[in-house]
Amino acid sequence: MDDGPGRERLRFTVLGPVRAWRGATSLAAGSPQQRALLAALLLRGGRTATAAELVDALWGDEPPHAALAALRTYASRLRKALGDDADTLVSESGGYAIRPVDGRPLDLDHDHAEQYAAEAEKARATGDRSRARELLDKALALWDGEPLAGLAGPYADTQRTRLDEWRLSLMETRFELELELGCHAEAVSELTALTAAHPLRERLRELLMLALYRSGRQAEALAVYADTRRLLADELGVDPCASLSDLQQRILRADPDLDAPAVSFDTDPAGPAVVRPQQLPATVADFTGRAAFVTELGDQLATAEGSVMAVSALTGIGGVGKTTLAVHVAHAARDHFPDGQLYVDLQGAGHNPSEPVAVLGAFLRALGTPDASIPDGLEERSALFRSILAGRRVLALLDNARDASQVRPLLPGTEGCAALITSRARMIDLAGAHLVDLDVMSPEEALALFTRIVGEERVTSERQAAMAVVGACGFLPLAIRIAASRLAARRTWTVSILARKLGDERRRLDELRAGDLAVKATFELGYKQLEPAQARAFRLLGLADGPDISLAAAAAVLDMDTEDTEELLESLVDSSLLESAAPGRYRYHDLVRLYARACAERDEHPPSERDMALSRLLDFYLATAARMYALERPGDRLIDHMESTNYPGLVFADRAAALEWLFNEAGCLLACARQSSSPDTLRRAADLLLLTKDLAESGADALQYEQANITLLTAAREAGDQHAEARFHLALTYVRTLSGRLDAADENAKSAMLLGLASEDPYVSSSAPNDRGIIANAQHRHADAEGYLRQALSAFRDDENRQAEASALCNLSRVHLDTGRVDSAIELAEEGLSIYRRLGAKRRLANGMYALALAYTQAMRLEEATEQLTAALAIFRDSRQRFWEGMTNFRLAEVELAAHRPATAANHAEQALTALRGIGGDSWRATVLTTLGRALHALGQTGRARVCWQEALATFERLGSSDGTAVQALLSPTVVA
């Protein structure tokens, strides 16, 4: 802040080293005694300190003979250091004070922290817990190490103790807010470290117990209490405080009041984003009729304010206007649901209806739940969803449901909330639901809708023709809307012309029938009015699987440039035959997609154009993925051993843009691969899956990635294509190794190696032995591992695959490490890392750093190991590689444990458990739990350590792993005592 032209304001810090600043320039605060004087004056809030008080503050009971003279000297030097602001140091009444000369408050970090803390208390009192946490974070961020660092004297000692205690108190309040906001999983790692640093602070132990309990770790929570009771008895000869003992009893009886509270805040726990979701689609401006249904459904939703949850299920054929009516009613009822409205299209009429577990994940995020706090299972997510909605008034619009079983887990379940469901199936088995059967419009309503879209003037003069039009539409709202929209867009047409077109049975299916045929008749009307280019686009784009399609991918399907493609797609959006999901992205309603495909089968000539369109899409994805792969893995020869493409892909400005494309297009890429199961596309599909194998490491898409490979592997076997079969086996090896299913992975790798040799595929023939070496080493078959890896290394060098060569060297380093050859392990890892550096392979560089760090750890070069792992961790996080992020945190925990820093080790182990949730497999989770137990045991938390080891042992025994032997030894009485 400027005080005037060329002059910046003074600021001071005491929550760390005592410093003075002018703007960004540090001022010389002098010797420790001089800085102690400055601190004593700063912490008096502008009040004058007498000379005697200052002497006592600096020297206590043993001041030097010339204490007053020294005091004056320090004050003089401080004034000199302050320069133009020397008047800030005031001398009066034989003492000194620091006061701003401009009348504004002193710019002191301590004062800012007090202000943030006070504002946080007010925010919490008003229920704005997220804002309170944000303010406390700002307050705590002002600490810069030890307060009054390096200062001696009784005053500095007293103030340091006070400031440390204040900081801990603020941290406890912040953790209370974390738990109130449902962020218990994230709180565990930091609370574990803090309880280790302050073992006798019972409030921290209490918060850790609650965080563990709410994270589903009840046994560990009880173990924390047992450790605390033993520690207090040994150190102080006292029992735990009443609140801690009470919490233990409540955990033992699973007190429901201990469950995560309902989230009733206005902002996201992780930040300021709104958590009162407003997800309803826009209601149509020309909504017409349905007055009785609007009243009936509105009255039903209003009952949610009473003592029950209101559930209404709206049923009817496709195109009858279920969604339009439901959205209109939901908007009208918004005042009854001030805590938000949720919406999802469950895609129940298509081949791939939405899984309730995925929908619940999206709902929980919309309600402010951090990803790390969202459980994996359907029942757990459903329970958390209901818990969060308890005490809130939220409406959930569940559109296009398949059946009652899909809907049940998505129901709020508490009074004050409501669910409005649309479905083609009548949900007679949905208990307690208010069922509404929606039929076609009445003739009057249909004509009113047609008139609102076309215009009063054009309809009034041709009323009879207008009635003929809506009659030909079967009074089906979607058909009427399509016909009216086309007429409105063609000013030269009269209503009579449209009526004659619809009256021609050759242009219209006879009359509305039940099921899909009725929907097909409705869409036929709009489709037949399309221009030839529009109709071709409509047909061909419907062939592609996937949740939606990008403009660039659509251009590939149509073999057109993006500008012309966009114009066509927007015209289809205007015709209500296509939806604009987001800028540059388009999607079909599921029933419209089925109709578009039927049109393609019937109308696309020659029929081979259908296959050519999908082939161009596959080429587009393959060429683009190859460019992404080249940026991500420079020097890797896969792109030189893949099938050629006839359609170009996107060009990326940098690696970050390439990764963004990969993860944004994951669903579309995997859908395209699954769809490419014909003999002439199988090899390109195999290449696409190998190029996008980062999806297997991210966690979010690992299951879909594996399923695509399984499906296509079967197709390759049936086609007798050994080349494609080998590549699918190789991809499955990768994903199954990551998830810890080593036996299955080895079978895939063995098949890949044999098929790769038979089909003379140099990429597979070299990569499969590398994978078998990784697996063999993990299974402690070290001789086999070394043989495979040396075979791979030779093959990679023959193929001039430099990046893969580096990978094999790092893997061989691990074998040497596990067989006691530490020096050669370091040399091999350094050689691999050097290759990665020369290639500029940032992502793979992290893997090299990881391998070298393992060797450094075994050599007890711990600081170097930490340096390598910390750098690797940053790269893995930037690359969205959750598996490797978790593994790197695990290795950091091992390093910290070896360096006798168990608190930091426990923190890293907790972060590893969080990152590896849902990926990595049970074996790695058990391994991390073993290390976490070691860290906790070193911290004296033997009860909680034992719980971790017991869980790890049970997992290893269930998996039949020999690693359980070491854990069994840890559980022996001599270790846990």
Secondary structure, 3 states (H helix, E strand, C coil): CEEECCEECEEEECCCCCEEEECCEEECCCCHHHHHHHHHHHCCCCCCEEHHHHHHHHHCCCCCCCHHHHHHHHHHHHHHHHHHHHHHEEEECCEEEECCCCCCCCCEHHHHHHHHHHHHHHHHHCCCHHHHHHHHHHHHHCCCCCCCCCCCCHHHHHHHHHHHHHHHHHHHHHHHHHHHCCCHHHHHHHHHHHHHHCCCCHHHHHHHHHHHHHCCCHHHHHHHHHHHHHHHHHHCCCCCCHHHHHHHHHHHCCCHHHCCCCCCCCECCCCCCECCCECCCCCCCCCCCCHHHHHHHHHHHHHHHCCCCEEEEEECCCCCCHHHHHHHHHHHCHHHCCCCEEEEECCCCCCCCCCHHHHHHHHHHHCCCCHHHCCCCHHHHHHHHHHHHCCCCCEEEEEEECCHHHHHHHCCCCCCCEEEEEECCCCCCCCCCEEEECCCCCHHHHHHHHHHHHCHHHHHCCHHHHHHHHHHCCCCHHHHHHHHHHHHHCCCCCHHHHHHHHHCHHHCCCCCCCCHHHHHHHHHHHHHCCCHHHHHHHHHHCCCCCCCEEHHHHHHHHCCCHHHHHHHHHHHHHCCCCEEEECCEEECCHHHHHHHHHHHHHHCCCCHHHHHHHHHHHHHHHHHHHHHHHHHCCCCHHHHCCCCCCCCCCCCCCHHHHHHHHHHCHHHHHHHHHHCCCCCCHHHHHHHHHHCCHHHHHCCCHHHHHHHHHHHHHHHHHHCCHHHHHHHHHHHHHHHHHCCCHHHHHHHHHHHHHHHHHCCCHHHHHHHHHHHHHHHHHCCCHHHHHHHHHHHHHHHHHCCCHHHHHHHHHHHHHHHHHCCCHHHHHHHHHHHHHHHHHHCCHHHHHHHHHHHHHHHHHCCCHHHHHHHHHHHHHHHHHCCCHHHHHHHHHHHHHHHHHCCCHHHHHHHHHHHHHHCCCCCHHHHHHHHHHHHHHHHHHCCCHHHHHHHHHHHHHHHHHHCCCCHHHHHHHCCHHHHC
